[in-house]
Amino acid sequence: MMRKLTNEEAMENAEKYGLKPVRVRGREVVQLTKNIGDKFEEIPWEEFFEILKKKRLAVYMSKGGYMKIMSDDVYE
């Protein structure tokens, strides 16, 4: 079962696992990753959450610590 995280929880857990908010260059596609290559650009958390809100997405986490971006109403 996945649990929707608050923005604060998402930031704390991402930091814990060494993940950074990124955007695919030239697009409004975001994700959390450890490896920022040529394809991605690191963005501020504020921008990351604005894009999620605009696209009606949220960060979810499993009991095992797996984080995933999914539709904001998956478990509502």
HTML snippet that shows the backbone in 3Dmol.js (N, CA, C, O; Angstrom):
<script src="https://3Dmol.org/build/3Dmol-min.js"></script>
<div id="view" style="width:600px;height:400px;position:relative"></div>
<script>
const pdb = `
ATOM      1  N   MET A   1       0.846  -1.186   0.000  1.00  0.00           N
ATOM      2  CA  MET A   1       0.000   0.000   0.000  1.00  0.00           C
ATOM      3  C   MET A   1       0.890   1.248   0.000  1.00  0.00           C
ATOM      4  O   MET A   1       1.880   1.314   0.727  1.00  0.00           O
ATOM      5  N   MET A   2       0.533   2.205  -0.801  1.00  0.00           N
ATOM      6  CA  MET A   2       1.268   3.458  -0.891  1.00  0.00           C
ATOM      7  C   MET A   2       0.534   4.524  -0.084  1.00  0.00           C
ATOM      8  O   MET A   2      -0.696   4.560  -0.042  1.00  0.00           O
ATOM      9  N   ARG A   3       1.320   5.392   0.558  1.00  0.00           N
ATOM     10  CA  ARG A   3       0.765   6.490   1.357  1.00  0.00           C
ATOM     11  C   ARG A   3       1.220   7.812   0.750  1.00  0.00           C
ATOM     12  O   ARG A   3       2.400   8.002   0.453  1.00  0.00           O
ATOM     13  N   LYS A   4       0.262   8.722   0.572  1.00  0.00           N
ATOM     14  CA  LYS A   4       0.581  10.045   0.033  1.00  0.00           C
ATOM     15  C   LYS A   4       1.380  10.819   1.078  1.00  0.00           C
ATOM     16  O   LYS A   4       1.005  10.862   2.250  1.00  0.00           O
ATOM     17  N   LEU A   5       2.486  11.431   0.645  1.00  0.00           N
ATOM     18  CA  LEU A   5       3.336  12.207   1.532  1.00  0.00           C
ATOM     19  C   LEU A   5       2.990  13.691   1.444  1.00  0.00           C
ATOM     20  O   LEU A   5       2.574  14.180   0.394  1.00  0.00           O
ATOM     21  N   THR A   6       3.165  14.393   2.543  1.00  0.00           N
ATOM     22  CA  THR A   6       3.074  15.850   2.507  1.00  0.00           C
ATOM     23  C   THR A   6       4.342  16.344   1.812  1.00  0.00           C
ATOM     24  O   THR A   6       5.290  15.579   1.633  1.00  0.00           O
ATOM     25  N   ASN A   7       4.363  17.595   1.428  1.00  0.00           N
ATOM     26  CA  ASN A   7       5.563  18.154   0.799  1.00  0.00           C
ATOM     27  C   ASN A   7       6.758  18.048   1.737  1.00  0.00           C
ATOM     28  O   ASN A   7       7.865  17.729   1.304  1.00  0.00           O
ATOM     29  N   GLU A   8       6.535  18.314   3.011  1.00  0.00           N
ATOM     30  CA  GLU A   8       7.624  18.244   3.986  1.00  0.00           C
ATOM     31  C   GLU A   8       8.157  16.816   4.117  1.00  0.00           C
ATOM     32  O   GLU A   8       9.368  16.601   4.164  1.00  0.00           O
ATOM     33  N   GLU A   9       7.247  15.849   4.174  1.00  0.00           N
ATOM     34  CA  GLU A   9       7.659  14.440   4.269  1.00  0.00           C
ATOM     35  C   GLU A   9       8.428  14.016   3.018  1.00  0.00           C
ATOM     36  O   GLU A   9       9.417  13.288   3.105  1.00  0.00           O
ATOM     37  N   ALA A  10       7.965  14.475   1.861  1.00  0.00           N
ATOM     38  CA  ALA A  10       8.639  14.129   0.613  1.00  0.00           C
ATOM     39  C   ALA A  10      10.067  14.676   0.605  1.00  0.00           C
ATOM     40  O   ALA A  10      11.001  13.978   0.209  1.00  0.00           O
ATOM     41  N   MET A  11      10.233  15.917   1.040  1.00  0.00           N
ATOM     42  CA  MET A  11      11.578  16.518   1.095  1.00  0.00           C
ATOM     43  C   MET A  11      12.471  15.773   2.084  1.00  0.00           C
ATOM     44  O   MET A  11      13.626  15.474   1.778  1.00  0.00           O
ATOM     45  N   GLU A  12      11.941  15.474   3.266  1.00  0.00           N
ATOM     46  CA  GLU A  12      12.725  14.770   4.289  1.00  0.00           C
ATOM     47  C   GLU A  12      13.163  13.389   3.813  1.00  0.00           C
ATOM     48  O   GLU A  12      14.321  13.009   3.984  1.00  0.00           O
ATOM     49  N   ASN A  13      12.241  12.641   3.218  1.00  0.00           N
ATOM     50  CA  ASN A  13      12.572  11.302   2.745  1.00  0.00           C
ATOM     51  C   ASN A  13      13.517  11.337   1.556  1.00  0.00           C
ATOM     52  O   ASN A  13      14.404  10.492   1.439  1.00  0.00           O
ATOM     53  N   ALA A  14      13.331  12.303   0.681  1.00  0.00           N
ATOM     54  CA  ALA A  14      14.238  12.429  -0.463  1.00  0.00           C
ATOM     55  C   ALA A  14      15.649  12.702   0.039  1.00  0.00           C
ATOM     56  O   ALA A  14      16.609  12.105  -0.448  1.00  0.00           O
ATOM     57  N   GLU A  15      15.780  13.592   1.001  1.00  0.00           N
ATOM     58  CA  GLU A  15      17.097  13.907   1.565  1.00  0.00           C
ATOM     59  C   GLU A  15      17.705  12.658   2.213  1.00  0.00           C
ATOM     60  O   GLU A  15      18.894  12.382   2.056  1.00  0.00           O
ATOM     61  N   LYS A  16      16.888  11.926   2.927  1.00  0.00           N
ATOM     62  CA  LYS A  16      17.341  10.704   3.601  1.00  0.00           C
ATOM     63  C   LYS A  16      17.932   9.704   2.601  1.00  0.00           C
ATOM     64  O   LYS A  16      18.921   9.035   2.901  1.00  0.00           O
ATOM     65  N   TYR A  17      17.329   9.606   1.419  1.00  0.00           N
ATOM     66  CA  TYR A  17      17.782   8.661   0.395  1.00  0.00           C
ATOM     67  C   TYR A  17      18.700   9.286  -0.655  1.00  0.00           C
ATOM     68  O   TYR A  17      19.068   8.624  -1.625  1.00  0.00           O
ATOM     69  N   GLY A  18      19.072  10.554  -0.469  1.00  0.00           N
ATOM     70  CA  GLY A  18      19.984  11.219  -1.395  1.00  0.00           C
ATOM     71  C   GLY A  18      19.366  11.586  -2.728  1.00  0.00           C
ATOM     72  O   GLY A  18      20.067  11.667  -3.736  1.00  0.00           O
ATOM     73  N   LEU A  19      18.049  11.812  -2.746  1.00  0.00           N
ATOM     74  CA  LEU A  19      17.341  12.156  -3.986  1.00  0.00           C
ATOM     75  C   LEU A  19      17.182  13.661  -4.118  1.00  0.00           C
ATOM     76  O   LEU A  19      17.050  14.378  -3.126  1.00  0.00           O
ATOM     77  N   LYS A  20      17.198  14.123  -5.354  1.00  0.00           N
ATOM     78  CA  LYS A  20      17.050  15.550  -5.647  1.00  0.00           C
ATOM     79  C   LYS A  20      15.881  15.740  -6.610  1.00  0.00           C
ATOM     80  O   LYS A  20      15.613  14.868  -7.436  1.00  0.00           O
ATOM     81  N   PRO A  21      15.168  16.896  -6.510  1.00  0.00           N
ATOM     82  CA  PRO A  21      14.092  17.179  -7.461  1.00  0.00           C
ATOM     83  C   PRO A  21      14.695  17.643  -8.786  1.00  0.00           C
ATOM     84  O   PRO A  21      15.533  18.544  -8.816  1.00  0.00           O
ATOM     85  N   VAL A  22      14.261  17.021  -9.871  1.00  0.00           N
ATOM     86  CA  VAL A  22      14.774  17.387 -11.197  1.00  0.00           C
ATOM     87  C   VAL A  22      13.626  17.507 -12.190  1.00  0.00           C
ATOM     88  O   VAL A  22      12.519  17.010 -11.981  1.00  0.00           O
ATOM     89  N   ARG A  23      13.949  18.192 -13.279  1.00  0.00           N
ATOM     90  CA  ARG A  23      13.024  18.335 -14.408  1.00  0.00           C
ATOM     91  C   ARG A  23      13.761  17.876 -15.647  1.00  0.00           C
ATOM     92  O   ARG A  23      14.960  18.117 -15.790  1.00  0.00           O
ATOM     93  N   VAL A  24      13.044  17.212 -16.547  1.00  0.00           N
ATOM     94  CA  VAL A  24      13.621  16.876 -17.842  1.00  0.00           C
ATOM     95  C   VAL A  24      13.808  18.195 -18.580  1.00  0.00           C
ATOM     96  O   VAL A  24      12.876  18.992 -18.686  1.00  0.00           O
ATOM     97  N   ARG A  25      15.011  18.423 -19.088  1.00  0.00           N
ATOM     98  CA  ARG A  25      15.326  19.699 -19.762  1.00  0.00           C
ATOM     99  C   ARG A  25      14.288  20.033 -20.838  1.00  0.00           C
ATOM    100  O   ARG A  25      13.979  19.221 -21.710  1.00  0.00           O
ATOM    101  N   GLY A  26      13.763  21.264 -20.741  1.00  0.00           N
ATOM    102  CA  GLY A  26      12.822  21.756 -21.743  1.00  0.00           C
ATOM    103  C   GLY A  26      11.403  21.247 -21.599  1.00  0.00           C
ATOM    104  O   GLY A  26      10.565  21.524 -22.457  1.00  0.00           O
ATOM    105  N   ARG A  27      11.110  20.509 -20.537  1.00  0.00           N
ATOM    106  CA  ARG A  27       9.761  19.947 -20.354  1.00  0.00           C
ATOM    107  C   ARG A  27       9.311  20.146 -18.915  1.00  0.00           C
ATOM    108  O   ARG A  27      10.106  20.510 -18.049  1.00  0.00           O
ATOM    109  N   GLU A  28       8.046  19.907 -18.673  1.00  0.00           N
ATOM    110  CA  GLU A  28       7.516  19.964 -17.314  1.00  0.00           C
ATOM    111  C   GLU A  28       7.312  18.547 -16.789  1.00  0.00           C
ATOM    112  O   GLU A  28       6.255  18.218 -16.251  1.00  0.00           O
ATOM    113  N   VAL A  29       8.324  17.725 -16.949  1.00  0.00           N
ATOM    114  CA  VAL A  29       8.324  16.360 -16.439  1.00  0.00           C
ATOM    115  C   VAL A  29       9.312  16.336 -15.286  1.00  0.00           C
ATOM    116  O   VAL A  29      10.495  16.624 -15.468  1.00  0.00           O
ATOM    117  N   VAL A  30       8.822  15.991 -14.093  1.00  0.00           N
ATOM    118  CA  VAL A  30       9.679  16.008 -12.911  1.00  0.00           C
ATOM    119  C   VAL A  30       9.828  14.616 -12.320  1.00  0.00           C
ATOM    120  O   VAL A  30       9.002  13.730 -12.539  1.00  0.00           O
ATOM    121  N   GLN A  31      10.900  14.453 -11.567  1.00  0.00           N
ATOM    122  CA  GLN A  31      11.112  13.222 -10.824  1.00  0.00           C
ATOM    123  C   GLN A  31      12.136  13.459  -9.734  1.00  0.00           C
ATOM    124  O   GLN A  31      12.746  14.525  -9.651  1.00  0.00           O
ATOM    125  N   LEU A  32      12.312  12.456  -8.908  1.00  0.00           N
ATOM    126  CA  LEU A  32      13.324  12.486  -7.853  1.00  0.00           C
ATOM    127  C   LEU A  32      14.407  11.503  -8.264  1.00  0.00           C
ATOM    128  O   LEU A  32      14.111  10.354  -8.592  1.00  0.00           O
ATOM    129  N   THR A  33      15.667  11.948  -8.248  1.00  0.00           N
ATOM    130  CA  THR A  33      16.743  11.085  -8.695  1.00  0.00           C
ATOM    131  C   THR A  33      18.039  11.397  -7.951  1.00  0.00           C
ATOM    132  O   THR A  33      18.215  12.484  -7.401  1.00  0.00           O
ATOM    133  N   LYS A  34      18.931  10.422  -7.949  1.00  0.00           N
ATOM    134  CA  LYS A  34      20.269  10.618  -7.386  1.00  0.00           C
ATOM    135  C   LYS A  34      21.221  11.115  -8.460  1.00  0.00           C
ATOM    136  O   LYS A  34      22.119  11.912  -8.188  1.00  0.00           O
ATOM    137  N   ASN A  35      21.018  10.642  -9.677  1.00  0.00           N
ATOM    138  CA  ASN A  35      21.931  10.931 -10.785  1.00  0.00           C
ATOM    139  C   ASN A  35      21.361  12.005 -11.701  1.00  0.00           C
ATOM    140  O   ASN A  35      20.397  11.769 -12.429  1.00  0.00           O
ATOM    141  N   ILE A  36      21.962  13.176 -11.657  1.00  0.00           N
ATOM    142  CA  ILE A  36      21.523  14.271 -12.520  1.00  0.00           C
ATOM    143  C   ILE A  36      22.457  14.301 -13.723  1.00  0.00           C
ATOM    144  O   ILE A  36      23.573  14.813 -13.646  1.00  0.00           O
ATOM    145  N   GLY A  37      21.989  13.753 -14.823  1.00  0.00           N
ATOM    146  CA  GLY A  37      22.793  13.723 -16.038  1.00  0.00           C
ATOM    147  C   GLY A  37      22.429  14.872 -16.952  1.00  0.00           C
ATOM    148  O   GLY A  37      21.779  15.829 -16.532  1.00  0.00           O
ATOM    149  N   ASP A  38      22.849  14.777 -18.203  1.00  0.00           N
ATOM    150  CA  ASP A  38      22.579  15.820 -19.194  1.00  0.00           C
ATOM    151  C   ASP A  38      21.082  15.987 -19.475  1.00  0.00           C
ATOM    152  O   ASP A  38      20.637  17.066 -19.865  1.00  0.00           O
ATOM    153  N   LYS A  39      20.319  14.928 -19.279  1.00  0.00           N
ATOM    154  CA  LYS A  39      18.889  14.935 -19.572  1.00  0.00           C
ATOM    155  C   LYS A  39      18.098  15.772 -18.558  1.00  0.00           C
ATOM    156  O   LYS A  39      17.032  16.295 -18.884  1.00  0.00           O
ATOM    157  N   PHE A  40      18.616  15.896 -17.332  1.00  0.00           N
ATOM    158  CA  PHE A  40      17.893  16.555 -16.256  1.00  0.00           C
ATOM    159  C   PHE A  40      18.562  17.848 -15.804  1.00  0.00           C
ATOM    160  O   PHE A  40      19.750  18.079 -16.032  1.00  0.00           O
ATOM    161  N   GLU A  41      17.753  18.679 -15.154  1.00  0.00           N
ATOM    162  CA  GLU A  41      18.283  19.851 -14.471  1.00  0.00           C
ATOM    163  C   GLU A  41      17.648  19.884 -13.092  1.00  0.00           C
ATOM    164  O   GLU A  41      16.441  19.694 -12.946  1.00  0.00           O
ATOM    165  N   GLU A  42      18.483  20.129 -12.072  1.00  0.00           N
ATOM    166  CA  GLU A  42      17.969  20.209 -10.714  1.00  0.00           C
ATOM    167  C   GLU A  42      17.140  21.478 -10.579  1.00  0.00           C
ATOM    168  O   GLU A  42      17.511  22.533 -11.092  1.00  0.00           O
ATOM    169  N   ILE A  43      16.017  21.363  -9.884  1.00  0.00           N
ATOM    170  CA  ILE A  43      15.123  22.503  -9.687  1.00  0.00           C
ATOM    171  C   ILE A  43      14.850  22.673  -8.187  1.00  0.00           C
ATOM    172  O   ILE A  43      15.030  21.732  -7.414  1.00  0.00           O
ATOM    173  N   PRO A  44      14.419  23.863  -7.780  1.00  0.00           N
ATOM    174  CA  PRO A  44      14.070  24.083  -6.375  1.00  0.00           C
ATOM    175  C   PRO A  44      12.826  23.266  -6.000  1.00  0.00           C
ATOM    176  O   PRO A  44      11.982  22.976  -6.848  1.00  0.00           O
ATOM    177  N   TRP A  45      12.731  22.906  -4.738  1.00  0.00           N
ATOM    178  CA  TRP A  45      11.572  22.143  -4.264  1.00  0.00           C
ATOM    179  C   TRP A  45      10.279  22.874  -4.571  1.00  0.00           C
ATOM    180  O   TRP A  45       9.291  22.249  -4.955  1.00  0.00           O
ATOM    181  N   GLU A  46      10.272  24.178  -4.409  1.00  0.00           N
ATOM    182  CA  GLU A  46       9.058  24.965  -4.659  1.00  0.00           C
ATOM    183  C   GLU A  46       8.549  24.739  -6.090  1.00  0.00           C
ATOM    184  O   GLU A  46       7.357  24.518  -6.303  1.00  0.00           O
ATOM    185  N   GLU A  47       9.454  24.797  -7.054  1.00  0.00           N
ATOM    186  CA  GLU A  47       9.078  24.569  -8.455  1.00  0.00           C
ATOM    187  C   GLU A  47       8.621  23.131  -8.671  1.00  0.00           C
ATOM    188  O   GLU A  47       7.660  22.892  -9.402  1.00  0.00           O
ATOM    189  N   PHE A  48       9.300  22.171  -8.045  1.00  0.00           N
ATOM    190  CA  PHE A  48       8.934  20.755  -8.144  1.00  0.00           C
ATOM    191  C   PHE A  48       7.477  20.554  -7.702  1.00  0.00           C
ATOM    192  O   PHE A  48       6.688  19.921  -8.403  1.00  0.00           O
ATOM    193  N   PHE A  49       7.133  21.104  -6.525  1.00  0.00           N
ATOM    194  CA  PHE A  49       5.781  20.928  -6.003  1.00  0.00           C
ATOM    195  C   PHE A  49       4.746  21.711  -6.808  1.00  0.00           C
ATOM    196  O   PHE A  49       3.600  21.274  -6.912  1.00  0.00           O
ATOM    197  N   GLU A  50       5.117  22.851  -7.374  1.00  0.00           N
ATOM    198  CA  GLU A  50       4.193  23.605  -8.235  1.00  0.00           C
ATOM    199  C   GLU A  50       3.833  22.782  -9.475  1.00  0.00           C
ATOM    200  O   GLU A  50       2.672  22.738  -9.882  1.00  0.00           O
ATOM    201  N   ILE A  51       4.831  22.136 -10.069  1.00  0.00           N
ATOM    202  CA  ILE A  51       4.587  21.313 -11.256  1.00  0.00           C
ATOM    203  C   ILE A  51       3.715  20.112 -10.890  1.00  0.00           C
ATOM    204  O   ILE A  51       2.796  19.767 -11.632  1.00  0.00           O
ATOM    205  N   LEU A  52       3.996  19.473  -9.749  1.00  0.00           N
ATOM    206  CA  LEU A  52       3.162  18.352  -9.311  1.00  0.00           C
ATOM    207  C   LEU A  52       1.709  18.799  -9.150  1.00  0.00           C
ATOM    208  O   LEU A  52       0.791  18.126  -9.619  1.00  0.00           O
ATOM    209  N   LYS A  53       1.507  19.928  -8.490  1.00  0.00           N
ATOM    210  CA  LYS A  53       0.147  20.437  -8.265  1.00  0.00           C
ATOM    211  C   LYS A  53      -0.554  20.730  -9.587  1.00  0.00           C
ATOM    212  O   LYS A  53      -1.714  20.365  -9.780  1.00  0.00           O
ATOM    213  N   LYS A  54       0.154  21.385 -10.485  1.00  0.00           N
ATOM    214  CA  LYS A  54      -0.406  21.733 -11.794  1.00  0.00           C
ATOM    215  C   LYS A  54      -0.838  20.483 -12.564  1.00  0.00           C
ATOM    216  O   LYS A  54      -1.860  20.492 -13.250  1.00  0.00           O
ATOM    217  N   LYS A  55      -0.054  19.413 -12.446  1.00  0.00           N
ATOM    218  CA  LYS A  55      -0.332  18.171 -13.173  1.00  0.00           C
ATOM    219  C   LYS A  55      -1.181  17.186 -12.362  1.00  0.00           C
ATOM    220  O   LYS A  55      -1.448  16.069 -12.805  1.00  0.00           O
ATOM    221  N   ARG A  56      -1.603  17.622 -11.161  1.00  0.00           N
ATOM    222  CA  ARG A  56      -2.415  16.795 -10.272  1.00  0.00           C
ATOM    223  C   ARG A  56      -1.705  15.495  -9.913  1.00  0.00           C
ATOM    224  O   ARG A  56      -2.265  14.403  -9.998  1.00  0.00           O
ATOM    225  N   LEU A  57      -0.442  15.662  -9.505  1.00  0.00           N
ATOM    226  CA  LEU A  57       0.383  14.534  -9.087  1.00  0.00           C
ATOM    227  C   LEU A  57       0.808  14.737  -7.637  1.00  0.00           C
ATOM    228  O   LEU A  57       0.712  15.841  -7.101  1.00  0.00           O
ATOM    229  N   ALA A  58       1.279  13.657  -7.007  1.00  0.00           N
ATOM    230  CA  ALA A  58       1.765  13.730  -5.633  1.00  0.00           C
ATOM    231  C   ALA A  58       2.836  12.660  -5.453  1.00  0.00           C
ATOM    232  O   ALA A  58       2.945  11.728  -6.249  1.00  0.00           O
ATOM    233  N   VAL A  59       3.629  12.815  -4.382  1.00  0.00           N
ATOM    234  CA  VAL A  59       4.652  11.835  -4.053  1.00  0.00           C
ATOM    235  C   VAL A  59       4.048  10.851  -3.047  1.00  0.00           C
ATOM    236  O   VAL A  59       3.466  11.250  -2.038  1.00  0.00           O
ATOM    237  N   TYR A  60       4.197   9.570  -3.343  1.00  0.00           N
ATOM    238  CA  TYR A  60       3.705   8.500  -2.479  1.00  0.00           C
ATOM    239  C   TYR A  60       4.890   7.656  -2.025  1.00  0.00           C
ATOM    240  O   TYR A  60       5.947   7.652  -2.656  1.00  0.00           O
ATOM    241  N   MET A  61       4.690   6.934  -0.908  1.00  0.00           N
ATOM    242  CA  MET A  61       5.751   6.078  -0.392  1.00  0.00           C
ATOM    243  C   MET A  61       5.155   4.766   0.110  1.00  0.00           C
ATOM    244  O   MET A  61       4.090   4.746   0.727  1.00  0.00           O
ATOM    245  N   SER A  62       5.861   3.675  -0.165  1.00  0.00           N
ATOM    246  CA  SER A  62       5.440   2.372   0.338  1.00  0.00           C
ATOM    247  C   SER A  62       6.009   2.158   1.728  1.00  0.00           C
ATOM    248  O   SER A  62       6.875   2.915   2.167  1.00  0.00           O
ATOM    249  N   LYS A  63       5.533   1.137   2.423  1.00  0.00           N
ATOM    250  CA  LYS A  63       6.062   0.808   3.753  1.00  0.00           C
ATOM    251  C   LYS A  63       7.542   0.462   3.680  1.00  0.00           C
ATOM    252  O   LYS A  63       8.274   0.648   4.653  1.00  0.00           O
ATOM    253  N   GLY A  64       7.982  -0.036   2.543  1.00  0.00           N
ATOM    254  CA  GLY A  64       9.385  -0.399   2.368  1.00  0.00           C
ATOM    255  C   GLY A  64      10.298   0.772   2.022  1.00  0.00           C
ATOM    256  O   GLY A  64      11.509   0.592   1.889  1.00  0.00           O
ATOM    257  N   GLY A  65       9.733   1.969   1.875  1.00  0.00           N
ATOM    258  CA  GLY A  65      10.537   3.153   1.606  1.00  0.00           C
ATOM    259  C   GLY A  65      10.642   3.532   0.138  1.00  0.00           C
ATOM    260  O   GLY A  65      11.381   4.456  -0.201  1.00  0.00           O
ATOM    261  N   TYR A  66       9.918   2.839  -0.749  1.00  0.00           N
ATOM    262  CA  TYR A  66       9.941   3.157  -2.175  1.00  0.00           C
ATOM    263  C   TYR A  66       9.081   4.386  -2.426  1.00  0.00           C
ATOM    264  O   TYR A  66       7.911   4.412  -2.044  1.00  0.00           O
ATOM    265  N   MET A  67       9.651   5.411  -3.067  1.00  0.00           N
ATOM    266  CA  MET A  67       8.917   6.639  -3.375  1.00  0.00           C
ATOM    267  C   MET A  67       8.547   6.661  -4.854  1.00  0.00           C
ATOM    268  O   MET A  67       9.333   6.265  -5.714  1.00  0.00           O
ATOM    269  N   LYS A  68       7.322   7.136  -5.132  1.00  0.00           N
ATOM    270  CA  LYS A  68       6.845   7.181  -6.512  1.00  0.00           C
ATOM    271  C   LYS A  68       5.934   8.385  -6.694  1.00  0.00           C
ATOM    272  O   LYS A  68       5.178   8.741  -5.790  1.00  0.00           O
ATOM    273  N   ILE A  69       6.008   9.008  -7.862  1.00  0.00           N
ATOM    274  CA  ILE A  69       5.109  10.109  -8.217  1.00  0.00           C
ATOM    275  C   ILE A  69       3.931   9.501  -8.970  1.00  0.00           C
ATOM    276  O   ILE A  69       4.103   8.818  -9.980  1.00  0.00           O
ATOM    277  N   MET A  70       2.728   9.765  -8.455  1.00  0.00           N
ATOM    278  CA  MET A  70       1.519   9.212  -9.071  1.00  0.00           C
ATOM    279  C   MET A  70       0.407  10.250  -9.040  1.00  0.00           C
ATOM    280  O   MET A  70       0.551  11.327  -8.461  1.00  0.00           O
ATOM    281  N   SER A  71      -0.701   9.901  -9.676  1.00  0.00           N
ATOM    282  CA  SER A  71      -1.867  10.766  -9.678  1.00  0.00           C
ATOM    283  C   SER A  71      -2.266  11.125  -8.259  1.00  0.00           C
ATOM    284  O   SER A  71      -2.246  10.270  -7.373  1.00  0.00           O
ATOM    285  N   ASP A  72      -2.625  12.369  -8.034  1.00  0.00           N
ATOM    286  CA  ASP A  72      -2.939  12.874  -6.698  1.00  0.00           C
ATOM    287  C   ASP A  72      -4.166  12.202  -6.093  1.00  0.00           C
ATOM    288  O   ASP A  72      -4.345  12.255  -4.876  1.00  0.00           O
ATOM    289  N   ASP A  73      -4.997  11.587  -6.880  1.00  0.00           N
ATOM    290  CA  ASP A  73      -6.228  11.004  -6.335  1.00  0.00           C
ATOM    291  C   ASP A  73      -6.229   9.479  -6.370  1.00  0.00           C
ATOM    292  O   ASP A  73      -7.293   8.864  -6.290  1.00  0.00           O
ATOM    293  N   VAL A  74      -5.066   8.865  -6.486  1.00  0.00           N
ATOM    294  CA  VAL A  74      -4.987   7.401  -6.565  1.00  0.00           C
ATOM    295  C   VAL A  74      -5.619   6.742  -5.352  1.00  0.00           C
ATOM    296  O   VAL A  74      -6.405   5.806  -5.497  1.00  0.00           O
ATOM    297  N   TYR A  75      -5.290   7.210  -4.172  1.00  0.00           N
ATOM    298  CA  TYR A  75      -5.786   6.576  -2.949  1.00  0.00           C
ATOM    299  C   TYR A  75      -6.733   7.473  -2.167  1.00  0.00           C
ATOM    300  O   TYR A  75      -6.918   7.277  -0.966  1.00  0.00           O
ATOM    301  N   GLU A  76      -7.318   8.423  -2.809  1.00  0.00           N
ATOM    302  CA  GLU A  76      -8.237   9.333  -2.119  1.00  0.00           C
ATOM    303  C   GLU A  76      -9.628   8.724  -2.104  1.00  0.00           C
ATOM    304  O   GLU A  76     -10.560   9.327  -1.571  1.00  0.00           O
TER     305      GLU A  76
END
`;
const viewer = $3Dmol.createViewer("view");
viewer.addModel(pdb, "pdb");
viewer.setStyle({}, {cartoon: {color: "spectrum"}});
viewer.zoomTo();
viewer.render();
</script>
